[in-house]
Amino acid sequence: MKILLTILFAGVCLLLAFFGLGPVILADGSWSERLWTLLVVIVLFAVTAFLYWYTLRKLR
């Protein structure tokens, strides 16, 4: 069960990195737009990491 959960969260993190950091690096928008997008991506990474930690703890 832990392996399946780890694979699921790794996939979510890879998708978040691809679709979240791509617009930050390659966007044509202003710097403020890029920084807001980066802030949202960082918050989403933190939420994902917390959910991963929480679900692993509940499985024990």
N, C-alpha and C positions, 0 to 999 in steps of 0.2 A: 504493500500500500504506500509506503514511504517513497519508493522508487517512482511509482506512477505520479504521486503528488509532486515530486521534484521535477519530473519531466514536464508536467503541466505548467508549473510555475516558471521553469526555464523557458518554455515556449512563450509564455506571456511576457516575460522580460525581453526576449529577443524581438517580439513583435512591437513592444513598447519602445525599445531602442531604435528599431528600424523606422517606424512611423512617427516616433516622437522626436528623435534627434535629427532625422533627415531634414525636416522643415527648419530646424534651428540652424543647421549648417548651410543648407542650400537655398534658403528662402530669399526672395527678392524684396522683402519688406524692410521696414525700418528697424533700427537697433532695439527700440523699445518693444516692438512686436516680437522680435526674436527672444528678448529677455523674458517677456511674459510667457512665451511658449516654453522656454527652458525651465522656468519656475514651475509651471504646470507639470511638465515631464518629471521633474525631480520629486514633486509631491506624489505623483502617481507611482514612481519607483519606491518611495518610502511606504506608501499604503500597501503596495504589493509585497514588500519585504515584511511588513508587519503581519499581513494576512498569512504569509508563508510560515513565519515564526509561530503565530497563534495556532494554525492548524496542525503543525508538527507537535506542538506542545499538547494539544488536545488528543492526539493519537497515542500518546504515551500512557 
